Amino acid sequence: MKVLVACEYSGVVRDAFMRRGHDAMSCDLLPTESPGPHYQGDVLDIIGDNWDLMIAHPPCTHLAVSGARWFKDKQPEQAAALEFVRQLLAAPIPRIALENPVSIISSRIRKPDQVIQPYQFGHRDTKKTCLWLKGLPPLMWTHLTDGRDDTIHKMPPGPDRWKNRSRTYAGIAEAMAGQWGQR
Ligand SMILES: C[S@@+](CC[C@H](N)C(=O)[O-])C[C@H]1O[C@@H](n2cnc3c(N)ncnc32)[C@H](O)[C@@H]1O
């Protein structure tokens, strides 16, 4: 299957699909952290290149409800971020999963098809993650842990804080590749 992992610098989802024999590529404005097939640039340049499946992780900076107190100061940025999400969801690709935290995508575009948590996929963390799906079934939980850590919110400040907070959980990437790679 030809898989595009949009807005991914970590390579975590791309590598999970590659391990299962898929022809996967990540794409981000940033270089990839993990050597492998990666397009460094705007995903809209390559979105029409006959992909079978796209997993997209667009930036949530101007969309996440956790930043709601700043919303009135950033309306142009918010409009642009929503337009980017609309373009990703309208991509000419038969199967699409778009991931974001609890965000205004729900009120301004549509409600998510599913809300998942890292602790349903073998991690101990709590981080509500919404999925908007096209042509894909909801992701089934793989390993429910009883841990409920809050490491994401407690991460210390620093230049890499946003990266450490936004890297996809390996357990969720494995579930995506294992379940959606079968189709
Ligand atoms: C929230 S992070 C997602 C990180 C991802 N979960 C991972 O594990 O690498 C969003 C990413 O979208 C990238 N991005 C923003 N606009 C983009 C565009 N037009 N094309 C490709 N990537 C873009 C940013 O550089 C940023 O790395």
The ligand as an SDF file (V2000), in Angstrom:
LIG
                    3D

 27 29  0  0  0  0  0  0  0  0999 V2000
    1.8550   18.6290   15.6290 C   0  0  0  0  0  0  0  0  0  0  0  0
    3.2440   18.3260   14.6240 S   0  0  0  0  0  0  0  0  0  0  0  0
    2.9880   16.6130   14.2820 C   0  0  0  0  0  0  0  0  0  0  0  0
    4.1480   15.7520   14.6760 C   0  0  0  0  0  0  0  0  0  0  0  0
    3.9290   14.2740   14.4090 C   0  0  0  0  0  0  0  0  0  0  0  0
    2.9240   13.7090   15.3020 N   0  0  0  0  0  0  0  0  0  0  0  0
    5.2190   13.4830   14.5080 C   0  0  0  0  0  0  0  0  0  0  0  0
    5.2710   12.4700   15.2610 O   0  0  0  0  0  0  0  0  0  0  0  0
    6.2010   13.8570   13.8340 O   0  0  0  0  0  0  0  0  0  0  0  0
    2.7580   19.1450   13.1390 C   0  0  0  0  0  0  0  0  0  0  0  0
    3.7990   19.1880   12.0560 C   0  0  0  0  0  0  0  0  0  0  0  0
    3.2070   19.7120   10.8510 O   0  0  0  0  0  0  0  0  0  0  0  0
    4.2540   20.2620   10.0790 C   0  0  0  0  0  0  0  0  0  0  0  0
    3.6460   21.0600    8.9920 N   0  0  0  0  0  0  0  0  0  0  0  0
    2.9900   22.2390    9.0910 C   0  0  0  0  0  0  0  0  0  0  0  0
    2.5570   22.6570    7.8800 N   0  0  0  0  0  0  0  0  0  0  0  0
    2.9330   21.7040    6.9900 C   0  0  0  0  0  0  0  0  0  0  0  0
    2.7860   21.5820    5.5750 C   0  0  0  0  0  0  0  0  0  0  0  0
    2.1420   22.4990    4.8360 N   0  0  0  0  0  0  0  0  0  0  0  0
    3.3030   20.4890    4.9650 N   0  0  0  0  0  0  0  0  0  0  0  0
    3.9620   19.5450    5.7100 C   0  0  0  0  0  0  0  0  0  0  0  0
    4.1390   19.6270    7.0510 N   0  0  0  0  0  0  0  0  0  0  0  0
    3.6330   20.6960    7.6800 C   0  0  0  0  0  0  0  0  0  0  0  0
    5.0580   21.0210   11.1260 C   0  0  0  0  0  0  0  0  0  0  0  0
    6.3600   21.2930   10.6750 O   0  0  0  0  0  0  0  0  0  0  0  0
    5.0030   20.0920   12.3310 C   0  0  0  0  0  0  0  0  0  0  0  0
    6.1500   19.2950   12.4190 O   0  0  0  0  0  0  0  0  0  0  0  0
  1  2  1  0
  2  3  1  0
  2 10  1  0
  3  4  1  0
  4  5  1  0
  5  6  1  0
  5  7  1  0
  7  8  2  0
  7  9  1  0
 10 11  1  0
 11 12  1  0
 11 26  1  0
 12 13  1  0
 13 14  1  0
 13 24  1  0
 14 15  1  0
 14 23  1  0
 15 16  2  0
 16 17  1  0
 17 18  1  0
 17 23  2  0
 18 19  1  0
 18 20  2  0
 20 21  1  0
 21 22  2  0
 22 23  1  0
 24 25  1  0
 24 26  1  0
 26 27  1  0
M  CHG  2   2   1   9  -1
M  END
$$$$
